[in-house]
Amino acid sequence: MNTIHVDVVSAEESIFSGEARFVALPGESGELGIYPRHTPLITRIKAGSVRIETADGREEFVFVAGGLLEVQPDRVTVLSDTAIRGKDLDDEKANAAKAAAEEAVRNAKGEIDLAKAQSELAIMVAQLAALRKYRQKK
């Protein structure tokens, strides 16, 4: 069976490391699907779900808040400042953070504050979408 080694790494820790049959994640220009022996690629990724079909057929989900993707024929590396395992996503925390980001958007004093708040809001919306997707697969 053909597999590809996948590493998902956050600023704090290694979130996933193992063999996979397939990886899907949110690229800047749309969804990316990666199989073993994929053409080499480096690109930025958006906030959203990384879906990993492991060598034994299970699915792993990881939320990333954007980052970088490097693909080599035998290896996929996802680097993100923030990455959270699907099983560790917390609905209450995510909704509270989304509400705080919405409040920050409303109270922004300048363009830079508004841009930061909108970026945080987009990440929280993506995290909640990832949480819903993870729960549907369970």
C-alpha positions in Angstrom: 0.0 0.0 0.0 1.3 3.4 -0.9 1.5 5.9 2.0 3.0 9.3 2.6 4.5 10.5 5.9 2.6 13.4 7.4 3.7 15.8 10.1 1.4 18.5 11.5 3.3 20.9 13.8 2.2 23.9 15.8 4.4 26.4 17.6 4.1 24.4 20.8 4.1 20.8 19.7 3.9 18.0 17.2 0.2 17.4 16.7 0.3 14.5 14.3 3.1 12.4 12.9 2.5 9.2 10.9 1.8 7.4 7.7 -1.3 8.4 5.6 -3.1 7.3 2.4 -4.5 10.8 1.8 -4.4 14.4 3.2 -6.9 17.2 2.5 -6.5 20.7 3.7 -7.6 24.3 2.9 -5.1 25.9 0.5 -5.2 29.6 -0.2 -6.9 29.1 -3.5 -9.1 26.1 -2.5 -9.1 22.6 -1.1 -5.9 20.6 -1.6 -5.8 16.8 -1.8 -2.5 15.1 -1.5 -1.7 11.4 -2.3 1.6 9.6 -2.1 4.1 10.7 -4.8 2.5 14.1 -5.1 4.4 16.8 -7.0 6.6 18.9 -4.7 4.8 22.0 -3.5 5.1 24.8 -1.0 2.1 27.0 -0.3 0.3 28.9 2.4 -2.8 27.4 3.8 -6.0 29.0 5.3 -7.6 28.4 8.6 -9.6 25.2 8.6 -9.6 21.4 8.9 -6.7 19.1 7.9 -8.2 15.7 7.2 -5.7 12.8 7.3 -6.7 9.3 6.2 -4.2 7.1 8.0 -2.6 4.0 6.7 -5.0 1.8 8.7 -8.1 3.6 7.3 -8.9 5.8 10.3 -9.5 9.6 9.9 -7.7 12.2 11.9 -8.8 15.8 12.0 -6.7 18.8 13.0 -7.8 22.4 13.0 -5.1 24.8 11.8 -5.3 28.6 12.0 -3.4 29.0 8.7 0.2 28.3 8.0 2.5 26.7 5.5 2.4 23.4 3.6 5.4 21.6 2.2 4.8 18.6 0.0 7.5 16.2 -1.1 6.8 12.9 -3.0 7.2 10.9 0.3 6.4 13.6 3.0 3.8 16.3 3.8 4.6 18.9 6.5 2.0 21.3 7.8 3.4 24.2 9.9 0.9 26.4 11.8 1.2 28.8 14.7 -2.0 27.2 16.1 -3.0 23.6 15.5 -5.6 21.7 17.6 -6.5 18.0 17.4 -10.2 17.5 16.4 -10.9 15.7 19.7 -9.4 18.6 21.7 -11.6 21.3 20.1 -13.9 22.9 22.7 -17.3 24.3 21.6 -17.7 26.6 24.5 -14.2 28.1 24.2 -14.6 28.6 20.5 -18.0 30.3 20.8 -16.7 32.6 23.6 -13.6 33.5 21.5 -15.8 34.1 18.4 -18.1 36.4 20.5 -15.0 38.3 21.8 -13.7 38.7 18.2 -17.1 40.0 17.1 -17.0 42.5 20.0 -13.4 43.5 18.9 -14.7 44.1 15.4 -17.4 46.4 16.6 -15.1 48.3 18.9 -12.1 48.6 16.6 -10.6 52.1 16.7 -8.6 52.1 13.5 -7.9 50.1 10.3 -5.2 48.0 12.0 -7.3 47.1 15.0 -10.2 46.2 12.6 -8.0 44.0 10.4 -6.7 42.1 13.5 -10.2 41.6 14.8 -11.5 40.5 11.5 -8.6 38.0 11.1 -9.3 36.6 14.6 -13.0 36.3 13.8 -12.3 34.5 10.5 -10.1 32.0 12.4 -12.8 31.4 15.1 -15.5 30.9 12.4 -13.2 28.4 10.7 -12.5 26.6 14.0 -16.3 26.2 14.7 -16.7 24.9 11.1 -13.9 22.4 11.8 -15.6 21.4 15.0 -18.9 20.7 13.2 -17.1 18.7 10.5 -15.3 16.7 13.1 -18.5 15.9 15.0 -20.3 14.8 11.8 -17.6 12.2 11.1 -17.7 10.7 14.6 
